[in-house]
Amino acid sequence: MFLKRNLRIGIRRDAVFIAVLCTAALLAFYAYVARLSDVTHDAFHEMSLVREYFTSGVFPMGDVFAFTPTVYPVVHHEWGTGLVLYFAAGCSPLGLDGMAILRSLVILAIALTLYLVARNNGAHPLMIAVCAPILFPLLWVGFATVRAQIFTLLFMLLQMLLQQSDWQGSRKWVIAWFGLYVVWLNMHAGFVVGLAMLFLHVVERWFLAIYTDRSWEGVQKAYFQLWHHLALIPLICFGILLNPWGTAYAPYLYRAITMPRPTMLEWQPLWMTHDSTTAMAAFTLSLITLGYVAKNRRFNRLRGWLFCCLAAYMALKHIRHGSLYSIVWMALVPGWLTPTVFGRCCIIFLTNWRQTAMRFSMAVAVVCASFVYFHPLWKATLPSQDPGSAMVYPVGVVQFLKSHDFQGNVLTPFASGAYVSWMCYPQIRVSIDGRYEVAYRDDVLPKHDLFYSAKPGWESVLSDFKADAILIQVSSPAYQLLGTPGTKTETWKRIYEDQTFALFARSPIDEPRGGNFVYLQSEANP
């Protein structure tokens, strides 16, 4: 009675208190990701695909942007995200800032949906505000400007809402879920996470229904209560065909999921992430919390625990899945904690120290809002002046090529090709544009790594890929060797250079095939 009496606070007073703490938590996350304003290269090849569709009137089944070996068909599973980004930024007067504004709105939608899911799960609002910041060091991964993964995070929460209605006995959610499923699979291959979450939800529901009444009659009762789950099977099979590539989508998806990605940092284990000490500390604390909840709550009260465990494993195995686990943990754990002794003590402590908590939260909100003001969330940046960064764009090179009406094939680094395609296609075709298995043959990326790292045999790549020009970062090991007299690259001449990138072209005596090459006069630094 004492605990319940202390938890009862006036609605109006409680609403203000809750609003201040939750707003502070939201602003803290905005501040946490404010510096992730650099546009990711994925956005450019996504928008390029959509622009090509609108220009030609035909959806490209093969790749039209590369001169290197590609696969067929090219199943660009993020084409729906490209459609959204194209209207938000590609053809919008806002330009790239449209992406930043879109990201801010999606973050707000995620926060509101997460709050609703957590409340439906029995969480006290104060517990949501307290728990959410714990996993910020893992959550940030999916919030660059703008990655398709951010939509997967939102769709996950929407599906969790639908699954909560299933626990309440509704069956209409199946129709809403099918619509969500079709949109999701056309925006990001992360929809498979939603399928895994749905499968474990169904397993959990059937297990608890049968466990509650352990008899044959109990099995029959469970069937009559949950038979609608069987309708999901044909819906899943039919829905995966509703995409521009039809039956080719599923084989591509299997290949993409099972292929190794040893050179991709985001696919490395969590302890290899940026600021790994903080990330691992946050992850460990989240596991301790799960252990406490498992010890102090009955398992049939922990709805969604199966997927939460899977998400924790995925986060530990791959950096990019840290955001998925964080969202699931934030949505479920506050509700699991609220009825425990620890949870109630936390809520009573906050309410007893209301004024102090209010002042502290308001101070946090002011500091975070000020940080966001000086690192505007509504502005996107296109980094071009960091020679050592992998995510840097050849803005100067592109301007140079366009001013000279260059036409031809350009060998490009992994993260630069998409920007070149967005700015220069169809005059220029690139060697790679960040799509990896989506568009290119398996040996294309390793050959790029071989060339730009100047490893033994790197010159042979120029024979394999007949390029008219080479775009290279000045920090690349191959930069110092290109054009060296007496080597296989001596016919290549540096024709442009800035702080970050250089451009090499063949000498005039080595005419490229096809006659479509316009030789550029040197504007390189002396």
Secondary structure per residue as TSV (DSSP state, phi and psi in degrees):
chain	resnum	aa	ss	phi	psi
A	1	M	-	360.0	-38.7
A	2	F	H	-61.7	-43.6
A	3	L	H	-64.6	-44.5
A	4	K	H	-63.9	-39.8
A	5	R	H	-64.4	-37.3
A	6	N	H	-73.1	-24.5
A	7	L	H	-81.3	-16.1
A	8	R	-	-85.3	109.4
A	9	I	-	-125.5	157.9
A	10	G	-	-56.1	140.8
A	11	I	H	-61.4	-46.4
A	12	R	H	-65.7	-45.3
A	13	R	H	-66.0	-41.0
A	14	D	H	-62.9	-40.9
A	15	A	H	-62.4	-41.8
A	16	V	H	-65.6	-45.9
A	17	F	H	-59.6	-47.1
A	18	I	H	-63.1	-44.0
A	19	A	H	-60.7	-40.3
A	20	V	H	-65.9	-46.9
A	21	L	H	-67.3	-42.3
A	22	C	H	-68.6	-38.2
A	23	T	H	-64.4	-40.3
A	24	A	H	-62.0	-41.7
A	25	A	H	-64.2	-41.9
A	26	L	H	-65.3	-44.7
A	27	L	H	-64.9	-33.7
A	28	A	H	-63.1	-39.0
A	29	F	H	-72.2	-39.6
A	30	Y	H	-55.8	-43.6
A	31	A	H	-66.2	-35.5
A	32	Y	H	-63.9	-36.2
A	33	V	H	-103.8	4.0
A	34	A	T	-60.4	-33.6
A	35	R	T	-80.8	-4.1
A	36	L	-	-87.4	53.5
A	37	S	-	-92.8	-7.1
A	38	D	B	-68.6	132.6
A	39	V	B	-69.2	132.3
A	40	T	-	-81.7	151.6
A	41	H	H	-65.9	-24.8
A	42	D	H	-57.2	-36.1
A	43	A	H	-59.8	-35.4
A	44	F	H	-74.0	-41.6
A	45	H	H	-74.7	-25.1
A	46	E	H	-67.6	-46.9
A	47	M	H	-68.7	-34.4
A	48	S	H	-61.3	-40.7
A	49	L	H	-62.0	-45.9
A	50	V	H	-65.4	-41.6
A	51	R	H	-61.9	-39.9
A	52	E	H	-63.8	-37.6
A	53	Y	H	-63.7	-46.6
A	54	F	H	-68.3	-30.5
A	55	T	H	-74.9	-45.2
A	56	S	H	-89.7	-23.9
A	57	G	S	80.0	3.2
A	58	V	S	-128.0	131.9
A	59	F	-	-75.3	121.9
A	60	P	-	-65.7	123.8
A	61	M	S	-87.8	-34.2
A	62	G	S	-102.4	179.1
A	63	D	-	-88.9	135.7
A	64	V	S	-113.7	-3.7
A	65	F	S	-98.8	-17.6
A	66	A	B	-111.4	153.0
A	67	F	S	-106.6	-2.6
A	68	T	S	-89.7	167.7
A	69	P	-	-61.2	130.9
A	70	T	B	-125.4	169.1
A	71	V	-	-94.1	168.9
A	72	Y	S	-144.7	131.7
A	73	P	S	-76.7	161.4
A	74	V	-	-90.4	102.4
A	75	V	-	-88.9	96.0
A	76	H	-	-89.2	91.2
A	77	H	T	-67.4	-9.6
A	78	E	T	-104.3	21.1
A	79	W	H	-63.9	-32.8
A	80	G	H	-65.5	-38.1
A	81	T	H	-63.2	-40.1
A	82	G	H	-60.9	-36.1
A	83	L	H	-63.6	-44.8
A	84	V	H	-63.7	-44.9
A	85	L	H	-67.9	-33.0
A	86	Y	I	-62.6	-42.5
A	87	F	I	-77.8	-27.6
A	88	A	I	-79.1	-31.8
A	89	A	I	-137.1	-39.9
A	90	G	I	-63.6	-42.1
A	91	C	S	-119.2	17.8
A	92	S	S	-96.4	146.4
A	93	P	T	-64.0	-16.1
A	94	L	T	-73.5	-19.0
A	95	G	T	64.0	-147.0
A	96	L	T	-64.2	-22.7
A	97	D	H	-62.3	-23.4
A	98	G	H	-60.4	-32.5
A	99	M	H	-66.1	-43.6
A	100	A	H	-63.8	-41.3
A	101	I	H	-65.0	-42.3
A	102	L	H	-59.9	-44.3
A	103	R	H	-60.0	-42.8
A	104	S	H	-62.0	-40.0
A	105	L	H	-69.4	-38.8
A	106	V	H	-67.4	-38.6
A	107	I	H	-59.6	-43.1
A	108	L	H	-62.8	-42.5
A	109	A	H	-63.0	-40.2
A	110	I	H	-63.1	-43.7
A	111	A	H	-63.0	-44.5
A	112	L	H	-67.0	-41.4
A	113	T	H	-68.1	-39.7
A	114	L	H	-61.5	-42.7
A	115	Y	H	-60.3	-42.3
A	116	L	H	-66.5	-43.0
A	117	V	H	-62.3	-45.3
A	118	A	H	-63.7	-40.5
A	119	R	H	-64.8	-42.0
A	120	N	H	-62.8	-25.7
A	121	N	T	-86.7	6.2
A	122	G	T	93.3	12.5
A	123	A	-	-78.6	138.4
A	124	H	-	-74.2	137.9
A	125	P	H	-54.7	-36.2
A	126	L	H	-66.0	-34.5
A	127	M	H	-67.2	-34.8
A	128	I	H	-62.9	-46.0
A	129	A	H	-64.9	-34.0
A	130	V	H	-76.8	-40.7
A	131	C	H	-76.1	-35.5
A	132	A	G	-54.5	-46.2
A	133	P	G	-66.5	-13.2
A	134	I	G	-58.7	-39.5
A	135	L	G	-103.6	18.0
A	136	F	H	-54.6	-38.5
A	137	P	H	-62.9	-16.0
A	138	L	H	-103.9	-27.7
A	139	L	H	-71.4	-29.6
A	140	W	G	-61.5	-21.6
A	141	V	G	-55.9	-36.0
A	142	G	G	-91.5	13.3
A	143	F	-	-119.4	30.4
A	144	A	S	-71.4	172.5
A	145	T	B	-102.2	105.8
A	146	V	T	-119.3	130.4
A	147	R	-	-100.4	148.8
A	148	A	T	-62.0	-22.6
A	149	Q	H	-61.2	-27.6
A	150	I	H	-64.0	-31.8
A	151	F	H	-73.8	-33.7
A	152	T	H	-61.2	-39.6
A	153	L	H	-62.2	-42.1
A	154	L	H	-67.5	-43.6
A	155	F	H	-65.8	-34.2
A	156	M	H	-58.3	-45.8
A	157	L	H	-66.9	-38.7
A	158	L	H	-63.3	-39.4
A	159	Q	H	-67.4	-35.3
A	160	M	H	-62.8	-36.5
A	161	L	H	-61.6	-43.8
A	162	L	H	-65.1	-39.5
A	163	Q	H	-66.3	-32.6
A	164	Q	H	-65.2	-36.9
A	165	S	H	-68.1	-28.6
A	166	D	H	-65.6	-40.4
A	167	W	H	-61.4	-28.1
A	168	Q	T	-85.7	0.5
A	169	G	T	99.3	1.2
A	170	S	-	-77.4	148.2
A	171	R	-	-119.1	-10.0
A	172	K	T	-67.5	-20.0
A	173	W	H	-60.3	-24.4
A	174	V	H	-60.3	-39.8
A	175	I	H	-65.5	-46.1
A	176	A	H	-63.0	-39.0
A	177	W	H	-63.8	-39.6
A	178	F	H	-61.5	-42.9
A	179	G	H	-61.6	-43.1
A	180	L	H	-62.0	-41.3
A	181	Y	H	-61.3	-44.8
A	182	V	H	-66.5	-43.3
A	183	V	H	-62.8	-44.4
A	184	W	H	-60.6	-48.0
A	185	L	H	-68.7	-18.7
A	186	N	H	-90.8	-5.6
A	187	M	H	-109.4	-27.9
A	188	H	-	-166.6	139.9
A	189	A	T	-69.5	-4.0
A	190	G	T	-63.6	-4.6
A	191	F	H	-61.2	-21.8
A	192	V	H	-64.7	-27.5
A	193	V	H	-64.9	-40.0
A	194	G	H	-63.5	-38.1
A	195	L	H	-65.4	-40.5
A	196	A	H	-64.1	-41.9
A	197	M	H	-63.0	-41.2
A	198	L	H	-66.8	-42.7
A	199	F	H	-60.6	-46.6
A	200	L	H	-68.0	-31.6
A	201	H	H	-63.1	-45.2
A	202	V	H	-64.2	-43.7
A	203	V	H	-58.4	-44.9
A	204	E	H	-64.0	-42.6
A	205	R	H	-63.9	-46.5
A	206	W	H	-65.1	-41.5
A	207	F	H	-61.9	-46.6
A	208	L	H	-67.5	-36.9
A	209	A	H	-63.9	-41.4
A	210	I	H	-75.7	-37.4
A	211	Y	H	-65.0	-33.2
A	212	T	H	-64.6	-37.9
A	213	D	T	-129.6	85.7
A	214	R	-	-78.6	77.9
A	215	S	S	-158.8	169.7
A	216	W	H	-62.5	-36.5
A	217	E	H	-63.5	-35.0
A	218	G	H	-64.3	-38.2
A	219	V	H	-64.2	-44.0
A	220	Q	H	-63.4	-41.9
A	221	K	H	-62.5	-41.8
A	222	A	H	-62.2	-39.2
A	223	Y	H	-62.5	-46.8
A	224	F	H	-66.3	-26.7
A	225	Q	H	-80.6	-31.8
A	226	L	H	-122.9	13.3
A	227	W	G	-59.9	-26.2
A	228	H	G	-63.3	-18.7
A	229	H	G	-64.0	-28.5
A	230	L	G	-65.9	-24.5
A	231	A	G	-68.8	-16.7
A	232	L	H	-68.7	-29.7
A	233	I	H	-62.1	-54.7
A	234	P	H	-65.2	-31.8
A	235	L	H	-64.5	-41.2
A	236	I	H	-63.6	-45.6
A	237	C	H	-65.1	-40.2
A	238	F	H	-72.7	-41.0
A	239	G	H	-63.3	-33.7
A	240	I	T	-69.4	-13.3
A	241	L	T	-84.6	-13.1
A	242	L	-	-86.3	71.4
A	243	N	S	-152.5	166.6
A	244	P	T	-62.7	-18.2
A	245	W	T	-106.7	-3.2
A	246	G	G	58.9	-124.2
A	247	T	G	-70.3	-14.4
A	248	A	G	-76.0	-13.3
A	249	Y	H	-66.8	-47.2
A	250	A	H	-62.6	-46.9
A	251	P	H	-60.5	-40.5
A	252	Y	H	-59.8	-44.4
A	253	L	H	-60.4	-43.0
A	254	Y	H	-61.6	-43.7
A	255	R	H	-64.0	-42.6
A	256	A	H	-66.7	-37.4
A	257	I	H	-72.4	-37.0
A	258	T	H	-89.5	-13.1
A	259	M	S	-78.2	143.6
A	260	P	-	-75.3	152.2
A	261	R	-	-133.6	65.0
A	262	P	T	-67.0	-22.7
A	263	T	T	-93.6	-3.8
A	264	M	-	-93.8	117.9
A	265	L	G	-61.3	-40.2
A	266	E	G	-67.5	-13.8
A	267	W	G	-97.1	7.8
A	268	Q	S	-84.8	166.2
A	269	P	-	-62.5	158.9
A	270	L	G	-58.3	-34.0
A	271	W	G	-72.2	-1.3
A	272	M	G	-103.7	9.7
A	273	T	S	-77.3	172.0
A	274	H	T	-62.7	134.8
A	275	D	T	52.0	58.6
A	276	S	H	-63.3	-29.8
A	277	T	H	-62.2	-48.4
A	278	T	H	-65.4	-42.2
A	279	A	H	-63.0	-44.6
A	280	M	H	-69.7	-33.2
A	281	A	H	-64.9	-43.7
A	282	A	H	-64.6	-42.8
A	283	F	H	-63.0	-43.2
A	284	T	H	-62.6	-42.5
A	285	L	H	-62.3	-38.1
A	286	S	H	-65.4	-37.8
A	287	L	H	-68.6	-38.3
A	288	I	H	-61.1	-41.4
A	289	T	H	-62.4	-43.3
A	290	L	H	-61.7	-40.3
A	291	G	H	-63.1	-41.2
A	292	Y	H	-62.8	-43.8
A	293	V	H	-64.1	-44.5
A	294	A	H	-60.6	-33.1
A	295	K	H	-76.7	-31.6
A	296	N	H	-108.4	-1.4
A	297	R	S	-126.2	148.6
A	298	R	-	-70.8	141.2
A	299	F	G	-62.5	-28.3
A	300	N	G	-74.2	-5.3
A	301	R	G	-95.1	-9.3
A	302	L	-	-98.6	69.2
A	303	R	T	-68.0	124.9
A	304	G	T	98.3	6.2
A	305	W	H	-66.9	-30.0
A	306	L	H	-62.0	-48.7
A	307	F	H	-70.2	-32.9
A	308	C	H	-60.7	-40.3
A	309	C	H	-65.9	-42.0
A	310	L	H	-62.6	-42.9
A	311	A	H	-62.9	-36.7
A	312	A	H	-63.8	-42.0
A	313	Y	H	-63.7	-43.9
A	314	M	H	-62.1	-39.7
A	315	A	H	-65.5	-39.8
A	316	L	H	-68.5	-33.2
A	317	K	H	-79.8	-36.1
A	318	H	-	-135.1	132.1
A	319	I	G	-57.9	-42.1
A	320	R	G	-64.3	-20.6
A	321	H	G	-89.5	1.4
A	322	G	H	-61.3	-35.6
A	323	S	H	-69.5	-35.1
A	324	L	H	-63.1	-47.8
A	325	Y	H	-62.8	-40.7
A	326	S	H	-60.9	-44.2
A	327	I	H	-62.5	-45.9
A	328	V	H	-63.3	-44.9
A	329	W	H	-61.9	-45.2
A	330	M	H	-64.9	-32.1
A	331	A	H	-77.9	-30.7
A	332	L	H	-104.3	-43.6
A	333	V	H	-64.6	-40.7
A	334	P	H	-56.1	-37.0
A	335	G	H	-70.5	-34.7
A	336	W	H	-71.0	-32.9
A	337	L	H	-77.9	-33.7
A	338	T	T	-51.7	-45.6
A	339	P	T	-78.4	-9.3
A	340	T	S	-75.0	166.0
A	341	V	H	-60.4	-43.5
A	342	F	H	-63.2	-44.2
A	343	G	H	-62.3	-44.6
A	344	R	H	-66.8	-37.7
A	345	C	H	-63.5	-39.0
A	346	C	H	-62.4	-43.9
A	347	I	H	-66.7	-42.7
A	348	I	H	-64.5	-40.7
A	349	F	H	-60.0	-45.5
A	350	L	H	-64.2	-41.8
A	351	T	H	-70.5	-35.2
A	352	N	H	-68.8	-30.5
A	353	W	T	-108.8	42.4
A	354	R	H	-54.7	-51.4
A	355	Q	H	-62.5	-43.4
A	356	T	H	-63.7	-44.7
A	357	A	H	-63.3	-38.1
A	358	M	H	-63.2	-47.0
A	359	R	H	-63.9	-43.6
A	360	F	H	-62.6	-44.8
A	361	S	H	-65.1	-39.6
A	362	M	H	-66.1	-37.8
A	363	A	H	-64.7	-42.8
A	364	V	H	-61.3	-43.5
A	365	A	H	-61.6	-42.2
A	366	V	H	-65.7	-46.4
A	367	V	H	-61.5	-44.9
A	368	C	H	-68.1	-40.1
A	369	A	H	-63.3	-39.1
A	370	S	H	-64.6	-41.2
A	371	F	H	-63.2	-42.4
A	372	V	H	-64.5	-34.9
A	373	Y	H	-63.5	-41.6
A	374	F	H	-84.1	-11.5
A	375	H	S	-126.7	73.4
A	376	P	-	-56.3	125.1
A	377	L	T	-68.7	-22.3
A	378	W	T	-89.9	8.1
A	379	K	-	-119.9	131.1
A	380	A	-	-100.1	146.3
A	381	T	B	-117.0	150.3
A	382	L	-	-121.9	88.5
A	383	P	-	-63.2	133.6
A	384	S	-	-141.3	4.5
A	385	Q	-	-123.8	22.4
A	386	D	-	-117.2	96.1
A	387	P	T	-59.8	-29.5
A	388	G	T	-91.3	-4.1
A	389	S	-	-88.8	144.0
A	390	A	S	-78.0	-30.3
A	391	M	S	-97.4	76.2
A	392	V	-	-140.7	145.0
A	393	Y	-	-112.6	142.9
A	394	P	-	-82.1	63.4
A	395	V	H	-62.0	-46.0
A	396	G	H	-65.0	-41.2
A	397	V	H	-62.4	-44.0
A	398	V	H	-62.2	-42.7
A	399	Q	H	-61.3	-40.4
A	400	F	H	-63.3	-46.1
A	401	L	H	-64.1	-42.4
A	402	K	H	-67.7	-37.0
A	403	S	H	-68.5	-23.0
A	404	H	T	-103.7	10.2
A	405	D	T	53.2	42.9
A	406	F	-	-67.0	139.9
A	407	Q	-	-134.8	130.9
A	408	G	E	155.9	-166.0
A	409	N	E	-104.6	132.8
A	410	V	E	-121.8	124.8
A	411	L	E	-73.6	124.6
A	412	T	-	-127.1	148.5
A	413	P	-	-64.3	162.1
A	414	F	T	-54.5	-46.2
A	415	A	T	-90.4	-2.5
A	416	S	T	-100.8	-24.7
A	417	G	H	-61.9	-36.3
A	418	A	H	-63.5	-40.1
A	419	Y	H	-66.1	-40.3
A	420	V	H	-62.4	-42.4
A	421	S	H	-63.0	-43.9
A	422	W	H	-61.6	-37.6
A	423	M	H	-88.9	-27.8
A	424	C	H	-124.8	-8.8
A	425	Y	T	-69.7	140.5
A	426	P	T	-95.6	2.5
A	427	Q	T	-63.9	-31.1
A	428	I	E	-124.6	136.5
A	429	R	E	-113.3	146.0
A	430	V	E	-109.4	169.7
A	431	S	S	-91.1	-30.1
A	432	I	-	-161.5	152.3
A	433	D	-	-141.8	26.6
A	434	G	S	90.7	2.0
A	435	R	-	-89.0	-13.6
A	436	Y	G	54.9	-117.6
A	437	E	G	-71.8	-16.2
A	438	V	G	-62.2	-41.3
A	439	A	T	-123.7	-26.5
A	440	Y	B	-107.5	152.0
A	441	R	-	-63.8	154.7
A	442	D	T	-59.4	-27.3
A	443	D	T	-88.3	-3.9
A	444	V	H	-69.7	-49.2
A	445	L	H	-64.8	-45.4
A	446	P	H	-57.3	-35.7
A	447	K	H	-68.6	-35.5
A	448	H	H	-65.1	-43.0
A	449	D	H	-61.5	-41.2
A	450	L	H	-60.9	-45.3
A	451	F	H	-68.1	-54.7
A	452	Y	H	-70.9	-21.3
A	453	S	T	-87.4	-5.9
A	454	A	T	56.3	40.5
A	455	K	-	-79.2	163.2
A	456	P	T	-50.7	129.1
A	457	G	T	88.9	9.8
A	458	W	T	-63.9	-30.8
A	459	E	T	-66.1	-24.8
A	460	S	H	-64.3	-22.2
A	461	V	H	-61.9	-33.6
A	462	L	H	-66.9	-27.4
A	463	S	H	-78.3	-34.1
A	464	D	H	-72.9	-39.9
A	465	F	S	-111.4	106.7
A	466	K	-	-78.7	83.7
A	467	A	-	-92.8	152.3
A	468	D	S	-93.8	-20.5
A	469	A	E	-151.7	157.5
A	470	I	E	-124.2	122.8
A	471	L	E	-98.6	127.9
A	472	I	E	-147.2	140.9
A	473	Q	E	-75.8	143.2
A	474	V	T	-68.8	-16.3
A	475	S	T	-85.4	-6.0
A	476	S	S	-73.3	138.5
A	477	P	G	-57.1	-32.3
A	478	A	G	-70.9	-18.5
A	479	Y	G	-60.5	-41.0
A	480	Q	G	-71.3	-18.0
A	481	L	T	-101.1	-21.4
A	482	L	T	-63.1	134.5
A	483	G	T	78.3	7.1
A	484	T	-	-70.3	127.6
A	485	P	T	-58.4	142.1
A	486	G	T	85.6	0.3
A	487	T	S	-110.4	173.9
A	488	K	T	-68.8	-10.8
A	489	T	T	-105.9	12.6
A	490	E	T	-67.4	-17.5
A	491	T	T	-81.5	-3.9
A	492	W	E	-93.8	133.8
A	493	K	E	-120.1	134.0
A	494	R	E	-74.6	122.2
A	495	I	E	-116.1	-9.1
A	496	Y	E	-156.8	144.3
A	497	E	E	-155.1	139.5
A	498	D	-	-131.4	-163.3
A	499	Q	S	-62.6	-27.8
A	500	T	S	-116.8	-38.7
A	501	F	E	-124.1	155.9
A	502	A	E	-131.1	156.2
A	503	L	E	-126.5	128.1
A	504	F	E	-115.0	145.5
A	505	A	E	-136.0	161.4
A	506	R	E	-67.9	155.4
A	507	S	-	-71.6	156.4
A	508	P	T	-59.3	-24.5
A	509	I	T	-78.1	-13.0
A	510	D	S	-107.1	81.7
A	511	E	-	-67.9	126.8
A	512	P	-	-68.1	158.6
A	513	R	G	-67.5	155.5
A	514	G	G	84.8	-17.2
A	515	G	G	67.2	18.4
A	516	N	-	-100.6	13.7
A	517	F	-	-95.9	129.7
A	518	V	-	-106.2	109.7
A	519	Y	-	-68.8	136.1
A	520	L	-	-101.6	139.8
A	521	Q	-	-73.5	142.9
A	522	S	-	-66.9	130.1
A	523	E	-	-126.0	24.4
A	524	A	-	-72.7	158.7
A	525	N	-	-67.2	141.7
A	526	P	-	-68.7	360.0
